[in-house]
Amino acid sequence: MKMVLSAAIALGATSAAALAQTAPLPPVAPTQSHVVKWHGQDVSDPWFWLRDKDSAPVLAYLKAENAYTEAMTAGLAPLSARLYDEMLGRIQQTDLDVPVRKGGWYYYNRTVQGQQYPIRCRRKASAALAYDPQAPEQVLLDQNEMAAGKAFLSIGDYQVSDDAASLLYTVDDTGYRQYKLFRKNLASGQVEGPLAERVTSVEWAADNATVFYVTEHPVSKRSDSLWRLAAGGQAERLYEEKDELFRIGVGRTKDKKFLALEAQSTDTWETRLLAAATPKGSFKVVLPRSKGHKYDIEHRDGLLYIRSNRDAKDFRVVTAPLADPAPARWKPLVAHQPGVLIESVSVFKGHLVLTEKSEGLVRFRVHDFATGLWADVPFSEPVYAASPGNNPEYDTARFRYGYQSLITPSSVFDLDLASKASTLMKQQAVLGGYDAKLYASERLWVKARDGVRVPVSIVYRKDRPRDGSAPLWLYAYGSYGYATPASFNSARLSLLDRGFAYAIAHIRGGDEMGETWHDDGMLMKKKNTFFDFIDVAESLQKDRWTSRAGTVIEGGSAGGLLMGAVANLRPELFKAVHSAVPFVDVMNTMMDASLPLTVGEYLEWGNPNERAAYDYMRSYSPYENLAKQAYPATLVTTSYNDSQVMYWEPAKYVARLRTLKTDANPLLLKIKMDPAGHGGASGRYDALRDRAFEFAWMLQQVGITK
């Protein structure tokens, strides 16, 4: 073992140039005996030692992998640089968000060419409460100044007090999603803090002085404690969530009347309320938690508007008196429609806006309280993404929303709630002469092996051949009930203009087709997620969108688990795989309750302490199911400080795969050793360079070098 370790350490110290000249061999991760007993079985994991973060052997091995990747991809530098220049050339680098009114101020972010981060600002509204671009600008936070000398900076929560005098914000500078809370006096510029560590959500009381915040457990990272901090006082813990399946968060109702403490697990939700004007009071439960019941609330004129899945798989909306919200007092407002998922309810003084999802597409429905009438907001494209925007004002005549598609850049609209007319406030600029008429997008439907219809969103240039000769990039996620939106990405044009089609497989495990779509891709039905993806890939190849030699696939986090699973099951279907921050060491992670986030995941993946769940999870876990066979070219990317999927999962996966793969295809691990998070780099230029590299590597696998 000492000889192998010495080789790894030596490799880590070798320059990329020297490695390139000598056609380097990949690093060899040494093995160490490590055996655990699970359900009476002895399970060996000889790369378990890679979990020893900050140890010299681990650091040497990770650096060796980076050096190997750098050497093996040195020839990509010209293409990567060209792609970066193309991507950057499409971006309006100095830009301004559409300002949002909150009280007597308009808030916005702006960016400056050459600076990595946005600058958060505001201007005083005019006497008529209109945006006045001539009003003096006040900079609230300049993230570029805050990031000076740091490799990473992320702003988490960001809340201005009701009187607009103070700002609460949280900061992470490691990438580990461990946020510190600060308070800033917006008149003097004085900053206090950190007021607290490990803060995950924060809210003001109506007195503009009392702060409520939630902190996470230091080991599990589960948001479990609610605190109250009065001006000049000491923080006191008001609530601790003992159930490890639940995590909590604090916010306020749209009308600002109540603070809301929400506790949620995968299948059960609960809300407690406290009048925002009496911050010294106690939170009261709205509806006691009941296994399987998910609900959330809004408030208007003494009525609670409850979005509930009780007897309504895809949710319904009822009203109930604030004083007695028991189900016996519920009055129906929006009936349940199977397959039409009610995603959210926005309650304003005069109107209510529903965000619904049907057939994988979002729609808005507007209810006028005065007339009792409903109206739909129409969208014309067959494939698109829409979502509520920032709407902080309760008494408003407008509803802001975002709209985009695979060919329409990100756009901000204001909907007049009375006339139902939408006004385009801004569309993302795409520099360099982007012509949307050159591209087409479609919604395809693929019949999975069990007969279920799986939606697929696809975009391509209209002059692209449809004879199987052109490459295709297939992306999917398929977990936690998170839908993948058919959104615009200007960087993607570099793929489309080189002949790629880009497809999103909306596989089971998300919620594109309602709550059942999630249910059918989790727990003991998780394999549907993998089978759907494989069936989509086969269908696209059969219909001559591409060939096996032209199919590259990508997924991240739980989508990285998907990549590992399908590469094990059908490696011959794919030319290349990009697996980002992949959750591939499922069993070791889920069997270790001391790791961050593990216990709360039992309701998504299963509790492996139960034998049936253990057997099922082990039958698909990518790390355990690596086999002696040929694999596609594989690029695995991760971050050393990732708190969602620990770095050792992809590191162990690559180490084991090197010992089993029978092909000569590249297998690379690229790990960001500088502070970075689950989403990679925090700076916009750094993130773009990383994406250019990933594009260049995937292009190279299908023979595109320019």
TIDREN-579849 format. One record per residue (C-alpha): residue in three letters; x, y, z. Coordinates in steps of 0.05 Angstrom, whole numbers, plus 5000, padded with zeros to 4 digits. Each point is the difference from the previous one (the first is absolute). Layout:
! TIDREN-579849
    aa      x      y      z
   ALA      X      Y      Z
...
! end
This chain:
! TIDREN-579849
    aa      x      y      z
   MET   5000   5000   5000
   LYS   5057   5049   5015
   MET   5026   4992   4929
   VAL   4933   5016   4969
   LEU   4990   5059   5046
   SER   5069   5026   4982
   ALA   4983   4993   4926
   ALA   4936   5040   5010
   ILE   5036   5054   5039
   ALA   5054   5003   4946
   LEU   4948   5006   4946
   GLY   4966   5056   5038
   ALA   5065   5038   4999
   THR   5013   4988   4926
   SER   4985   5058   4954
   ALA   4945   4994   4948
   ALA   5049   5015   4944
   ALA   5046   4943   5019
   LEU   4941   4953   5007
   ALA   4975   5018   4931
   GLN   5069   4986   4969
   THR   5003   4931   5031
   ALA   4928   4978   4985
   PRO   4985   4992   5074
   LEU   4967   4941   5031
   PRO   4940   5014   5044
   PRO   5011   5005   5075
   VAL   4992   4936   5039
   ALA   4961   5007   5065
   PRO   5029   4952   5052
   THR   4953   4952   5034
   GLN   4992   4990   5074
   SER   4960   4946   5034
   HIS   4934   5026   5025
   VAL   4943   4952   5013
   VAL   4932   5016   5031
   LYS   4943   4954   5016
   TRP   4932   5021   4972
   HIS   4940   4955   5011
   GLY   5047   4942   5016
   GLN   5041   5010   4937
   ASP   5074   5017   5000
   VAL   5009   5059   4952
   SER   5069   5020   4978
   ASP   5017   5071   4979
   PRO   5076   5005   4987
   TRP   4995   5075   4982
   PHE   4964   5020   5063
   TRP   5064   5035   5023
   LEU   4987   5056   4950
   ARG   4950   5029   5050
   ASP   5058   5023   5044
   LYS   4995   5073   4979
   ASP   5063   5042   5006
   SER   5045   4940   5010
   ALA   5064   5001   4960
   PRO   4986   4936   4961
   VAL   4930   5023   4980
   LEU   5024   5069   4979
   ALA   5057   4968   4960
   TYR   4952   4954   4964
   LEU   4951   5056   4983
   LYS   5055   5044   4975
   ALA   5026   4942   4958
   GLU   4932   4992   4968
   ASN   4998   5075   4984
   ALA   5070   4997   4971
   TYR   4981   4940   4957
   THR   4937   5035   4975
   GLU   5039   5063   4984
   ALA   5052   4960   4961
   MET   4948   4959   4963
   THR   4960   5062   4980
   ALA   5058   5047   4984
   GLY   4981   4996   4927
   LEU   4931   5026   5015
   ALA   5026   5069   5019
   PRO   4989   5034   4932
   LEU   4929   4972   4994
   SER   4984   5016   5072
   ALA   5025   5072   4991
   ARG   4960   5007   4936
   LEU   4937   4976   5034
   TYR   5011   5046   5059
   ASP   5008   5060   4954
   GLU   4936   4980   4963
   MET   4960   4992   5064
   LEU   5026   5064   5030
   GLY   4988   5037   4935
   ARG   4926   4986   5005
   ILE   4993   5030   5069
   GLN   4983   5073   5016
   GLN   5054   5005   5053
   THR   4979   5068   5027
   ASP   4926   4992   5013
   LEU   4942   5017   5046
   ASP   4943   4958   5027
   VAL   4928   5024   4994
   PRO   4991   5039   5065
   VAL   4950   4973   5051
   ARG   4960   5046   5045
   LYS   4996   4985   5074
   GLY   4968   5055   5039
   GLY   5030   5067   4980
   TRP   5061   4972   4966
   TYR   5019   4963   4936
   TYR   5051   4944   5009
   TYR   5044   4971   4945
   ASN   5066   4966   4985
   ARG   5049   5024   4948
   THR   5063   4972   4971
   VAL   5063   5034   4974
   GLN   5044   4973   4945
   GLY   5061   4966   5029
   GLN   4970   4990   5069
   GLN   4981   4930   5023
   TYR   4940   5017   5044
   PRO   4937   5042   4999
   ILE   4993   5066   5038
   ARG   4935   5005   5041
   CYS   4969   5069   4998
   ARG   4937   5041   5010
   ARG   4970   5067   4980
   LYS   4945   5040   5034
   ALA   4933   4995   4965
   SER   4968   5063   4972
   ALA   4941   5034   5034
   ALA   4954   4957   4955
   LEU   5039   4938   5021
   ALA   5029   4993   4930
   TYR   5072   4980   4986
   ASP   5043   5062   4994
   PRO   5067   4986   4965
   GLN   5024   5069   5018
   ALA   4993   4988   5075
   PRO   5066   4991   5036
   GLU   5024   4928   5002
   GLN   5015   4968   5067
   VAL   5046   4939   4998
   LEU   4977   4950   5052
   LEU   5051   4945   4988
   ASP   5057   5000   4951
   GLN   5017   4926   4996
   ASN   5064   5015   4962
   GLU   5027   5040   5058
   MET   4977   4946   5048
   ALA   5034   4946   4959
   ALA   5068   5035   4997
   GLY   5054   4950   5016
   LYS   4950   4942   5001
   ALA   4991   4943   4950
   PHE   4926   4992   5015
   LEU   4943   5044   5024
   SER   4926   4984   5004
   ILE   4943   5043   5028
   GLY   4945   4957   5030
   ASP   4942   5036   5033
   TYR   4990   5075   4986
   GLN   4944   5037   5038
   VAL   4987   5074   5007
   SER   4960   5023   5061
   ASP   4929   5027   4990
   ASP   5024   5071   5014
   ALA   5055   4991   4948
   ALA   5053   5021   5051
   SER   5037   4935   5011
   LEU   5024   4939   4961
   LEU   5009   4928   5022
   TYR   5044   4957   4956
   THR   5039   4935   5005
   VAL   5067   4983   4970
   ASP   5038   4936   4983
   ASP   5073   5006   4977
   THR   5019   4927   5000
   GLY   4949   4966   4954
   TYR   4977   4955   5057
   ARG   4933   5036   5005
   GLN   5016   5023   5070
   TYR   4973   5070   5005
   LYS   5014   5055   5050
   LEU   4948   5053   5017
   PHE   5014   5075   4997
   ARG   4958   5062   5011
   LYS   5014   5065   4964
   ASN   4975   5070   5017
   LEU   4982   5027   4932
   ALA   5007   5073   5021
   SER   5068   4996   5033
   GLY   5027   4939   4963
   GLN   5021   4969   5067
   VAL   5001   4924   4998
   GLU   4989   4956   5062
   GLY   5020   4928   5003
   PRO   5004   4945   4991
   LEU   4938   4998   5043
   ALA   4995   4925   4991
   GLU   5033   4941   4964
   ARG   4969   4946   4956
   VAL   4939   5042   4984
   THR   4953   4971   4947
   SER   4942   5050   5001
   VAL   4985   5067   5032
   GLU   4941   5048   5007
   TRP   4983   5067   5032
   ALA   4943   5012   5048
   ALA   4955   5060   4987
   ASP   5036   5042   5053
   ASN   5061   5005   4954
   ALA   5044   4980   5059
   THR   4986   4927   5017
   VAL   5032   4947   4957
   PHE   4979   4927   4992
   TYR   5049   4951   4969
   VAL   5009   4925   4991
   THR   5066   4964   5010
   GLU   5023   4931   4977
   HIS   5028   4943   5041
   PRO   5076   5002   5000
   VAL   5007   4928   4976
   SER   4938   4982   4961
   LYS   4990   5070   4970
   ARG   4926   4991   5012
   SER   4964   5066   5013
   ASP   4974   4985   5070
   SER   4999   5061   5046
   LEU   4961   5065   4999
   TRP   5029   5060   5037
   ARG   4974   5069   5019
   LEU   5048   5058   5007
   ALA   4973   5065   5027
   ALA   5038   5065   4990
   GLY   5055   5005   5052
   GLY   4982   4932   5029
   GLN   5025   4929   4999
   ALA   4974   4948   4951
   GLU   4951   4950   5030
   ARG   4981   4934   4969
   LEU   4924   4997   4992
   TYR   4994   4932   4966
   GLU   5041   4938   4985
   GLU   4977   4949   4949
   LYS   5016   4933   5030
   ASP   4975   4956   4944
   GLU   5060   4986   4954
   LEU   4954   4992   4940
   PHE   4980   5073   5004
   ARG   5035   5066   4987
   ILE   4973   5070   5015
   GLY   5000   5069   4970
   VAL   4972   5069   5019
   GLY   4965   5051   4956
   ARG   4941   5048   4997
   THR   4932   4999   4967
   LYS   4991   5045   4940
   ASP   4958   5050   5040
   LYS   5056   5004   5052
   LYS   4951   4985   5056
   PHE   5032   4935   5023
   LEU   5066   4966   5008
   ALA   4996   4929   4975
   LEU   5043   4943   5027
   GLU   4996   4941   4951
   ALA   5023   4930   5016
   GLN   5004   4952   4941
   SER   5020   4929   4985
   THR   4994   4967   4932
   ASP   4927   4981   5012
   THR   4975   5041   5059
   TRP   4997   5076   5012
   GLU   4980   5043   5059
   THR   4994   5075   5011
   ARG   5001   5043   5063
   LEU   4980   5073   5001
   LEU   5018   5060   5043
   ALA   4971   5070   4990
   ALA   5058   5042   4973
   ALA   4979   5059   5042
   THR   5008   4961   5065
   PRO   5069   4968   4993
   LYS   5003   4981   5074
   GLY   4941   4953   4992
   SER   4999   4926   4985
   PHE   4993   4964   4934
   LYS   4934   4961   4994
   VAL   4990   4938   4957
   VAL   4951   5010   4943
   LEU   4987   4926   4987
   PRO   5038   4947   5039
   ARG   5045   4957   4958
   SER   4966   4938   4973
   LYS   5040   4947   4962
   GLY   4992   5012   4926
   HIS   4966   5068   5006
   LYS   5037   5056   4965
   TYR   4973   5070   5006
   ASP   5022   5073   4999
   ILE   4962   5064   5014
   GLU   4989   5073   4982
   HIS   4958   5051   5037
   ARG   4950   5053   4978
   ASP   4949   5038   5041
   GLY   4995   4948   5056
   LEU   4996   4941   4952
   LEU   5054   4948   4989
   TYR   5010   4976   4929
   ILE   5024   4928   5007
   ARG   5032   4961   4944
   SER   4990   4928   5023
   ASN   5009   4930   4972
   ARG   4948   4970   5048
   ASP   4955   4958   4955
   ALA   5034   5036   4942
   LYS   5064   4969   4974
   ASP   5018   5060   4957
   PHE   4974   5050   5052
   ARG   4937   5042   5007
   VAL   4989   5068   5031
   VAL   4952   5013   5057
   THR   4986   5058   5046
   ALA   4992   4996   5076
   PRO   4991   5051   5055
   LEU   5064   5020   5034
   ALA   4969   4988   5068
   ASP   4980   4928   4984
   PRO   5034   4970   4938
   ALA   4979   4928   5015
   PRO   4979   4960   4938
   ALA   4928   5002   5023
   ARG   5001   5075   4986
   TRP   5032   4996   4931
   LYS   4964   5030   4940
   PRO   5022   4978   4930
   LEU   5030   5053   4954
   VAL   5039   4959   4949
   ALA   4980   4927   4989
   HIS   5050   4944   4990
   GLN   5014   4980   4928
   PRO   5042   4936   4993
   GLY   5061   5015   4958
   VAL   4994   5075   5011
   LEU   5050   5017   5054
   ILE   4987   5063   5040
   GLU   5071   5023   5012
   SER   4988   5065   5038
   VAL   4947   5050   5021
   SER   5016   5075   5000
   VAL   4948   5040   5039
   PHE   4996   5075   4990
   LYS   4951   5051   5026
   GLY   4954   4996   4940
   HIS   5021   4938   4963
   LEU   5027   4930   5007
   VAL   5048   4968   4950
   LEU   5007   4925   4993
   THR   5062   4969   4971
   GLU   4980   4933   4970
   LYS   5037   4946   4961
   SER   4967   4954   4950
   GLU   5032   4955   4947
   GLY   5068   5027   5022
   LEU   4982   5073   4986
   VAL   4986   5056   5050
   ARG   4940   5046   4995
   PHE   4973   5058   5042
   ARG   4927   5009   5019
   VAL   4976   5065   5030
   HIS   4941   5007   5047
   ASP   4967   5068   5011
   PHE   4972   5003   5071
   ALA   4952   5056   4981
   THR   4967   4965   4941
   GLY   5014   4927   5018
   LEU   5024   4989   4928
   TRP   5060   4959   4977
   ALA   5046   5014   4940
   ASP   5058   4962   4969
   VAL   5065   5032   4977
   PRO   5014   4973   4930
   PHE   5067   4977   4973
   SER   5011   4985   4927
   GLU   5062   4955   4995
   PRO   4993   4924   5004
   VAL   5058   4994   5049
   TYR   5016   5055   5050
   ALA   5015   5015   5073
   ALA   4962   5050   5043
   SER   5004   5017   5073
   PRO   4976   5053   5049
   GLY   5049   5058   5008
   ASN   5016   5043   5059
   ASN   4934   5027   5026
   PRO   5011   5029   5069
   GLU   4942   5049   5000
   TYR   4932   4976   5027
   ASP   4960   5060   4976
   THR   5017   4999   4926
   ALA   4967   5003   4932
   ARG   5056   4959   4966
   PHE   5028   4930   5003
   ARG   5071   4991   4976
   TYR   5021   4935   4968
   GLY   5057   4970   4961
   TYR   4993   4967   4932
   GLN   5050   4966   4954
   SER   5006   4941   4955
   LEU   5055   4959   4967
   ILE   5003   5055   4946
   THR   4971   5061   5035
   PRO   5048   5036   5047
   SER   4982   5010   5073
   SER   4946   5053   5003
   VAL   4966   5040   5055
   PHE   4926   5017   4993
   ASP   4952   5041   5042
   LEU   4928   4975   4998
   ASP   4946   5051   5011
   LEU   4955   4963   5049
   ALA   4938   5039   4978
   SER   5007   4998   4924
   LYS   5042   4935   4998
   ALA   5047   5033   4949
   SER   5073   4982   5005
   THR   5054   5052   4988
   LEU   5072   4980   4984
   MET   5045   5036   5048
   LYS   5066   4971   4976
   GLN   5028   4943   4960
   GLN   5070   4973   5011
   ALA   5046   5030   4947
   VAL   5036   4949   4957
   LEU   5057   5036   4966
   GLY   5033   4980   4935
   GLY   4939   4998   4955
   TYR   4957   4944   5030
   ASP   4943   4983   4952
   ALA   4947   4957   5034
   LYS   4970   4984   4931
   LEU   5060   4955   4986
   TYR   4979   4952   5056
   ALA   4941   4956   5015
   SER   4975   4966   5063
   GLU   4951   4943   5009
   ARG   4965   4959   5053
   LEU   5010   4926   4986
   TRP   4967   4942   5035
   VAL   5036   4934   5010
   LYS   4964   4937   5021
   ALA   5039   4968   5057
   ARG   5005   4924   5007
   ASP   4941   4998   5047
   GLY   4956   5041   4953
   VAL   5006   5067   5036
   ARG   5009   5061   4955
   VAL   5063   5040   5018
   PRO   5005   5072   4976
   VAL   5064   5024   4966
   SER   5018   5072   4984
   ILE   5047   5009   4941
   VAL   5033   5059   4965
   TYR   5042   5001   4936
   ARG   5019   5042   4940
   LYS   4951   4994   4944
   ASP   5055   4982   4950
   ARG   5024   4942   5043
   PRO   4996   4933   4964
   ARG   4950   4948   5027
   ASP   5035   4938   4973
   GLY   5034   4975   5063
   SER   5067   5032   4982
   ALA   4998   5060   5047
   PRO   5016   5000   5074
   LEU   4950   5009   5057
   TRP   5009   5022   5072
   LEU   4950   4967   5047
   TYR   4989   5029   5069
   ALA   4956   4977   5058
   TYR   4993   5004   5076
   GLY   4939   4961   5024
   SER   5000   5003   5076
   TYR   4968   5036   5060
   GLY   4940   5021   4959
   TYR   5042   5054   4966
   ALA   4979   5013   4929
   THR   5052   5020   4948
   PRO   4976   5064   4965
   ALA   5007   5009   4925
   SER   5040   5063   5010
   PHE   5045   5042   4956
   ASN   5075   4997   5005
   SER   5042   5044   4955
   ALA   5062   4957   5011
   ARG   4961   4942   4970
   LEU   5001   5036   4932
   SER   5073   4977   4994
   LEU   4974   4929   4998
   LEU   4941   5013   4954
   ASP   5043   5038   4950
   ARG   5047   4940   4996
   GLY   4944   4953   4981
   PHE   4976   4975   5068
   ALA   4929   4991   5020
   TYR   4989   5011   5074
   ALA   4946   4957   5034
   ILE   4972   4999   5070
   ALA   4969   4935   5023
   HIS   4945   5016   5050
   ILE   5005   4932   5033
   ARG   4963   4974   5060
   GLY   5025   5025   5067
   GLY   4985   5072   4983
   ASP   4931   5030   5002
   GLU   4990   5020   4927
   MET   4937   4957   4997
   GLY   4977   5011   5071
   GLU   5014   4970   5068
   THR   4992   4928   4974
   TRP   5058   5013   4952
   HIS   5044   5011   5062
   ASP   4971   4940   5037
   ASP   5014   4954   4941
   GLY   5074   5020   5000
   MET   5018   4994   5073
   LEU   5007   4948   5055
   MET   4985   4930   4974
   LYS   4984   5028   4931
   LYS   5065   5038   4990
   LYS   5022   4956   4942
   ASN   4945   5030   4957
   THR   5044   5062   4998
   PHE   5057   4962   4969
   PHE   4956   4959   4953
   ASP   4965   5063   4975
   PHE   5066   5032   4983
   ILE   5025   4939   4963
   ASP   4934   4994   4962
   VAL   5003   5074   4980
   ALA   5072   4991   4974
   GLU   4981   4939   4960
   SER   4939   5035   4971
   LEU   5041   5061   4978
   GLN   5050   4954   4967
   LYS   4945   4958   4966
   ASP   4966   5063   4974
   ARG   5067   5022   4971
   TRP   5010   5062   5043
   THR   5069   4971   5011
   SER   5039   4935   5006
   ARG   5034   4964   5057
   ALA   5066   5030   4977
   GLY   4969   5069   5004
   THR   4964   4996   5067
   VAL   5031   5037   5058
   ILE   4965   5003   5067
   GLU   5003   5044   5062
   GLY   4971   5004   5070
   GLY   5020   5029   5066
   SER   4991   4982   5074
   ALA   4941   4951   5001
   GLY   5005   5006   4924
   GLY   5072   4975   5009
   LEU   4971   4938   5033
   LEU   4958   4993   4937
   MET   5062   5005   4957
   GLY   5036   4946   5040
   ALA   4939   4954   4999
   VAL   4987   5005   4924
   ALA   5075   4993   4985
   ASN   5000   4935   5039
   LEU   4935   4975   4968
   ARG   5011   5019   4928
   PRO   5070   5027   4989
   GLU   4998   4986   4925
   LEU   4944   5051   4989
   PHE   5043   5060   5015
   LYS   5064   5029   4972
   ALA   5017   5045   5059
   VAL   4975   5018   5069
   HIS   5008   5063   5042
   SER   4983   4982   5072
   ALA   5000   5062   5044
   VAL   5005   4997   5076
   PRO   4970   4930   4994
   PHE   4964   4964   5056
   VAL   5030   4933   4982
   ASP   5021   4969   5066
   VAL   4928   4990   5022
   MET   5009   4944   5050
   ASN   5058   5027   5041
   THR   4965   5068   5003
   MET   4931   4975   5018
   MET   5026   4950   5051
   ASP   5037   5055   5037
   ALA   4949   5042   5039
   SER   5056   5046   5024
   LEU   5010   5030   4931
   PRO   4967   5065   4981
   LEU   4929   4993   4973
   THR   4998   4923   5002
   VAL   4942   4986   5047
   GLY   4954   5050   4966
   GLU   5012   4963   4935
   TYR   4969   4935   5024
   LEU   4932   5022   4975
   GLU   5028   5012   4930
   TRP   5046   4940   4991
   GLY   4980   4953   5055
   ASN   5027   4981   5068
   PRO   5056   4950   4987
   ASN   4994   4975   5072
   GLU   4938   4964   4974
   ARG   5021   4939   4962
   ALA   4953   5007   4940
   ALA   5022   5072   4989
   TYR   5073   4981   5010
   ASP   4996   4945   4947
   TYR   4965   5045   4950
   MET   5047   5059   5009
   ARG   5061   4956   4996
   SER   4975   4970   4935
   TYR   5007   5068   4964
   SER   5052   5039   5040
   PRO   5051   5020   4947
   TYR   5062   4989   5042
   GLU   4980   4930   5022
   ASN   4978   4979   4930
   LEU   5061   5020   4960
   ALA   5017   4940   4957
   LYS   5057   4972   4958
   GLN   4976   5028   4933
   ALA   5011   5056   4950
   TYR   4976   5068   5022
   PRO   4988   5065   4962
   ALA   5051   5056   5005
   THR   4987   5030   5068
   LEU   5014   5068   5031
   VAL   4984   5006   5074
   THR   5001   5070   5032
   THR   4993   5018   5073
   SER   5021   5050   5054
   TYR   5042   4984   5061
   ASN   4955   5042   5045
   ASP   4933   4974   4973
   SER   4953   4989   5059
   GLN   4944   4967   4960
   VAL   5040   4943   4968
   MET   5066   4990   5035
   TYR   5062   5001   4954
   TRP   5017   4929   5019
   GLU   4940   4971   4964
   PRO   5024   5019   4930
   ALA   5073   4987   5021
   LYS   4984   4929   5023
   TYR   4957   4988   4938
   VAL   5057   5019   4953
   ALA   5051   4960   5040
   ARG   4958   4937   4996
   LEU   4979   5010   4928
   ARG   5073   5004   4979
   THR   5011   4929   5025
   LEU   4940   4972   4961
   LYS   4991   5035   4934
   THR   5023   4959   4941
   ASP   5002   5056   4949
   ALA   5051   5053   4980
   ASN   4951   5058   5007
   PRO   5021   5058   5044
   LEU   4979   5001   5073
   LEU   5015   5067   5033
   LEU   4987   5030   5069
   LYS   5002   5076   5004
   ILE   4993   5025   5071
   LYS   5000   5073   5021
   MET   5047   5003   5059
   ASP   4989   5075   5012
   PRO   4937   5019   5038
   ALA   4940   4982   4957
   GLY   4932   4971   5012
   HIS   4950   4950   4974
   GLY   4988   5046   4941
   GLY   5074   5011   4986
   ALA   5033   5068   4997
   SER   4962   5061   5026
   GLY   5030   5053   4953
   ARG   4966   5006   4933
   TYR   5064   5000   4959
   ASP   5029   4941   5038
   ALA   4935   4961   4990
   LEU   5001   5016   4926
   ARG   5071   4975   4993
   ASP   4982   4935   5034
   ARG   4940   4991   4953
   ALA   5043   5015   4939
   PHE   5048   4944   5021
   GLU   4942   4951   5009
   PHE   4972   5018   4932
   ALA   5068   4993   4967
   TRP   5011   4931   5031
   MET   4932   4974   4977
   LEU   5009   5029   4930
   GLN   5067   4966   4994
   GLN   4967   4933   5015
   VAL   4957   5005   4938
   GLY   5057   5024   4957
   ILE   4987   5076   5001
   THR   5064   5038   5011
   LYS   4983   5070   4976
! end
